[in-house]
Amino acid sequence: MVRKQESTDLRSGRQRRRAKLKPQDWALGLEVVHPKAAGIDVGNEEHWVAIPPSLDEEPVRRFGCFTADLMALARWLQERGIETVAMQSTGVYWIALYEILEQHDIHVFLVNARDTRNLPGRKSDVQECQWLLKLHVYGLLKNSFRPPEEICVLRTYWRQRQQHIADASRCVQRMQKTLTQMNVQLANVISDISGWTGQAIIAAILKGERDPQQLVKLCDPRIKASPATVARSLEGNWRPELLFVLRQEREAYAGFQSRIAECDQALERHYRSLASKADAHALPPVRREKRPHGNVPDNFQLRGELYRTAGVDLTAIDGLNVLTAQTILAEVGSDMKQFETEAHFVSWLGLCPNNKISGGKVVGRDRRKTVTRAGLALRMGASTLLRSQTYLGAQYRRLRTRLGAPKALKAMAGKLARIVYRMLKYGETYVDKGKEFYEQNHRQQQIRMLTKRATELGLQLVQSA
């Protein structure tokens, strides 16, 4: 009972401290925050717009989705003196309207649909835009995060490149499936059929070569399998319809590789237009375990450009390689002013628990439905720390033992997000303290906890020799 009372007192104390940090406004009633506002229900074929009835005899109007209609919508709002607009982020239908409204100097609040879904009564497009207007006028809607224009451009190039990589990987899977259907077990003797050896052998097969001994000569000397084993794997049933599928998949794979190269060229040109925050020549050398590999661009030094534009080396963080760092900066950017604290940043990434608290107790922990590409990249980076002999690696292994793999992965991704936030906001440099430092610090913490507990019970903790 004493321990339960202590935990209750600690919990109530934390709640009182949080209440002091975030004072609540107890004023009764609602105040008009945005008097000259509008609400827009965005759709695929039409947009419904509502403004205060005092500004127009017809406060609710319908506009089409063509560019001329959007320009007419923006002009009408300007004529009525509208300064702010609230609309939901529905699919990609809002993007064109968002850009046109910003060109007309109208501040746009892009709000989450979850914050506006409790519409009383039956829902219709007219009621939806009026409901958005009412919530926005009283300042009850929160603007969503949208990075600057240069980051949006970078995000578009990078997402297109990632889509091409995913499509190319599916082509490789289909090539492997086709070879297996012909009982050509090439994937069992080489690690990757998309490599130099695999593509050379497939190209020779499509040209008509069927002799295994001739195909073996195309193998790279670093292939671990013996020539006899590789020759046995290249004996199969050369069915013409499967060779047709293999040819098409290989041509599609080559096409995606050329498109990835085009994306790399576009990325290089865009990086040249971005301002510098640090000298790329001052970038420290890359560690051996983080040498570029995989789908890293070949035509320019991506790590150097990331350091030059962000001002910090995110690849110094254990678990983050150059591709993960690029994904984070392409999705969020290097300016952390949009996030008040690192807790807000972690919450936006969907890496914090969604606790439901009632009566001072956690009564439920629902999964957050927020899924961001930057959050997924941090989860992938956290998963690589399992065998890392670093401070973060030791911390992840302890969390994995105590919480289990799924929760530990999310918690460690949140830890990486906090480090990224501090580096980008304050320009700090990450320094690994080492596995031994973490283990020693954790040991001292456990000793202090045991000593305190023994003192409370009237005992004395004696350390063995």
N, C-alpha and C positions, 0 to 999 in steps of 0.2 A: 504493500500500500504506500509505503514511503517513496519508493521509486516511481510509482504511478503518479503520485502527487507532484514529485519533482518534475517529471516530464510535462505534466499539465501546466505547471507554473512557467516552465521554459517556453512552452508553446504560446501561452497567453502573453508572456513578455515579448516574444518576437512579434506577435500581432500588434501590440501597443507601439513598438518601435516603428513598424511599417506604417501604422496609422499616422504617426508624427511625420514620417517622410513624405507621405502623400495626403495632405490635408484635403478634406472633402468640402465641397460647396453646398451648404445647407440652405441656400436661398430657395424659398418656395416659388413655384411657377417656372415658366420657361421664358427666356429672354431671346429676342430676335438677334441672331448673330450675323446672318447674311440677308439683309433686306432686299437687295437686288439680285435675286437668285433664280435659277431655273432647274427643273428636273426633267430628264430625258429618259424615256424607255426605249432602249436600243433594240433593234430587230434586224432581220436579214433584208426585208423588202421595204420596211417603213420605220420611221422614228416618230414617237409621240412626245411632244414638248409641252410642258406646263410652266407658266410664269405667274406671279401674283396677280389676282384679278384687278387690282388697282392700277396696273400698268397697261392693260389692254382690254377692250370689250370682249375679245375672243381669246381668253387666256390659255386655252388648250388647242393645239394645232397639230396636224399630221403633215409630215414631210417624207418624201421618197428617199431612196438610198443613192441616187445618182449624184455625181459631183455638183451639178447645177442646183439640185435640191439642197445639198448640204451647204452650199454657198448662200442660198436664199435663207436657210435656217440661221446661219451665223449673222447675216445682215439684219434679220428680224430681231434677233436678240440684241444686237448693237443699237438698233433704233429705239428699243425699249429700255435701254440703259442697263442691261444685265451685265453683272460683273463676274459672277461665279455660276458654275453649272455642275450639277451632280448627275452622274450616270453610272450604270453598272458595267463591269468588265465582262460583257457577254461575248464569249468566243473571240473572234478577231473582227467582229462587226464594228467595234467601237474605235478602232485605230484610225481610220480615215476621218471620222468625225472629230476625234480628239485633236488630230493635227490641224484641221481646218479651224477649229475653235481657238486653238492656241495662236494661229496666225492672225486672228482677229482680236488678240489681246484679251481673251476671255479665260479666266482661271478655271481649270477643269478639275473637279474632284472625282477621281476614279475610285468607286467604292466597291467593297465586297458584297456580293449578293446575299451572303449569310446575315449581314447586318440589316438588311431591308426586307427580309422575307415575311415578317410577321404583319402582313397587311390585313386589317380587319375587313370582314365581308368577302364577297366574291371578287376574285382577281380579274382585272381586265387591263388592257394597255393604257386606257385613259386613267383608271384608278392608280395604276402603277406609277405613272409620271407625276401625278398629283401627290402621291404618298412620298415619293423621292423629294419633291419640292418641299413638303411640310417638314420632313426630317432635316433637310439641309438648311432651311431657313432658321431653325432653332439650334443648329450646330451639333446635331446628334450623329452625324456621319463622319467617319475618319477617312482621310485620303490615303489611298494605297501608294506603295513605293513604286516609282518609275525612274530608272536611271537616266542620266543625261543623254543627249542625242548621240554623242560619239560612242558611248557605251552601247546604246541600242544598235548602232551600225555594227560594232564589234560582235555583239551577241548574235546578230543575224548571220554574219559570215561563219561564226563558230558553230552555231546550231546546224547550219546547212552542211558544214564539213562533217559534223558528227552523224548526221543522217546518211551521208554518203558512206561513211565508215560502216554503219550498221547494215546498209544495203550490200556493201561489198562482202561483209562477213556472211550474209545469207547466201550470196553466190558461192562462196567457198564451201559452205555446208551442203549446198545442192551438188557441187562438183564431187565432194566426198561421197555423198549418197549415190550418185550415178556410178562412180568407180566401184563402190561396194556392190551395187546391183550387177555389175559385170564381173564381180569377184576379183577385182584388181585391188589387192590389199595394200595399196601404197601408203595409206594413212597409218598403218601399223608399224612401218619401218622408218618413217621420217616424222619429225615432230609437227611439221606444218606444211601442208601441200601448197599454201600460198607463197612459200619461200622460193628462193632461186631454183633449187633442185626440183621441187614439185612442179613449178610452172614450166621448167625446161622439159621434163618428162611428159607432161600433159600436152605440150605443144608438139613434141615429136610423135606422140600417139595420134594426134589429130591430123598430122601430115601423112600418116599411113605406116609408121614404124611399129612393128609387132614383135620383133626379136628382143627378148629380155636382155640378152648380152649386150646389145647395142644401146639399149635404154640405160643399163647400169653405168655405162661410160659417162653419162651426163650427171652423175651424182657428185656432189661436193665432197672433197676429201675429209671434211669434218663429220660426215655422216657416221654415226656409231655402228649401225648395222653393217654386217659383212656383205660384200658384193653377191655372194651366193644367196643370202637371205633376201636381198632386194630383188634379185632376179626371180626368185620363186614367187614373190609378191606380185610381180608384173605379168603373171600368167593368168589369163581370164577369158571370158566369153565376149568377144568383140561384137556386140549387137549393134546394128546400124542406127536404130532409133535412139539408143542410149548415147551413142557417139554424137548424134545430132544435138541432144540435150547438153552434153558435155561441152560441145563447141559454143553453143549459145551462152551458156553460163560463164565460160572463160572470156568470151567477148564482152559480156556485161561487166564482169569483174575488171577487165582492162579499162572499160569506159568509166567506171566509178573511180578507178585510180587516177585517171586523167582529170576528172572533175575535182577530186581532192587536191590535186596539184593546182588547179585553177583557184580553188578557195585559198590555198596557201599564198598564192600571188596577190589575191585581193587583201588578205590579212596583212601581208607585208606592206602594201601601199597604204593601207589605213593606219598602220602603226607609225609610218613616217609622218603622218599628219597630226599625231598626238603630241602634246607638250611633254617635255622631259622634266622629271623630278630628281633624277640622279644620273651620274655618268656611267654609261654601260661598261666602260673600261675598268671601273672600280669594283665590278662584280667579283666576288671571291670565286675561286675555282670550284667546280662541282665535285662532290664526293663520289667515290667509286661506285657505291651502291645506288647512286642516283644518276648515272650516266643516261643520256637520252636513248630511248628504245621505244619500240612499238610504232605508234602513228604520229610521232613528233615530226613537224614540218622539216623538210630537208633544205629548202631554198634560203632560209634565214634563221638566225639564232633567236628562237622564241624566248628562251630564258633571259637573254640580254634585253630584249624589248620589254618583257614584263618588269624587270628591275628598273629600266629607264623610265617607264611610264608610271609605275606604282611607287617607286622610291625605296622599296624594301624587297628583300629576296624571300618570297614565300616558300620557295623550295628548300630553304634551310630547316623548315619544320619537318620533323620526322613523320613520315606517312604521306607527305604531299610531294608529288613529282611535278614536272613542268606542265603536264596535261591537266592535272587537278587544279593547279594554281591558275591556269588559263581559263578553266571553266568557272572558277569562283569570280575572277575579275570580269569575265564576259557577262556574267549574270548580275553582279552587284556593283562592279566598279571599284575604284580605289578611294572614293570619298565616303567616309562613314558619318557625315553630318546628318544623313537621313535617319540614322538610328541614335536615339538619345544615349543608350547604354549598351553594353555588350549583351545584357539580358534581352533587350529588344531585338538585337541582331540574331541571337540564338532562337528566339521565339519565331521570328520571321522565317527562319530556315526550317522550322518544324522540328527542331532538335531538343525541345524541352518537354517535360511531362505535362499532360493536360489533367491536372488534379481538380476534382470537384470537392470543395471544402464546405462543410455544414456543421455548425456547432463546434468549430475548432478541430474537426476531424476530417480526414480524407475519406470520403464516402464512395469515391469512384475514380478510376483512371481510364478515361476513354482515349482511344488512339486519335491523335491529331490527323485530320484529313489533308493538311497542307503538305504538298510534295513539291519541292523545288529542285532544280538541277544542281544548284550549288550544294544543297543539303545532301543529295545523293552522292555527289563527288566527295564530300567530307566523310560520309559513311564508308565509301570505298577506301579512302585514305586511312581511316581508322582500322579497317579490317587487316591492313598490312602490318600493323604494329604487334601482331601476336608473337612473332619471333624476333622482334627488334630489341637489341641489347642497349636500349636508351632509357631515359627517364620516363618518356611517354609509353614506351613498351612495357616497362615494369608496372606502371600505373594501370594500363589496360589489362594486363594479366591478373592483377589483383581484383579489379572490377569484374572481370569475367568470372573469377572464382566465386565472388560474393553475390553478384546479381544474375549471373547467367549470360550467355552470349548475346541475345537480342538487346537486352537493356544496357549491357556494357558497351555494345557497339554504338548505340544512340548516345549514351553518356560521353563516350570518348570523342564522338563526332562533335558534340557540343563543346568539349574542351578544346578541340582544334579550332572551332569557330571563334571561341574567345581569344585564342592566341592570334588568329588572323585579324580580328577586330583591333586588338591592341597595336599590332604592328602597323596596320594601315592608318589608324587614327593618330598615333603618337610617334610613328616612325621608329619604333623600337626594333632592335635586332634580336633574333631568337638565338639563345645559347643553350645547348643541351648540358644539363648538369650531371648526366650519367645515371646508369642503373644503380650503382653502388650508393650514390647520394640519396636516391629515393628510398631504397631499402633501409638505409641507416636512419633516415628521417622517420620512416614509418615505424621502425622498431622503437625509437625514442618516444614516439607518440603513444604507442601501446603501453610502454613502461609507465608513462605519466598517468594514463587512464587507470591502469591497475593499481598504481600507488594511491591515487585519489580514492578509488573504490575500497582499498584495504583500510585506509584511514577512516572512512565513513563507518566501516564495520568494526573499528577498534582493533585492527590487526596491523602487522608490520610486514612489509614486503622485503624479503631478503634475497638478494641476487646471488646465485651459486657461482662458485669460482670457475 
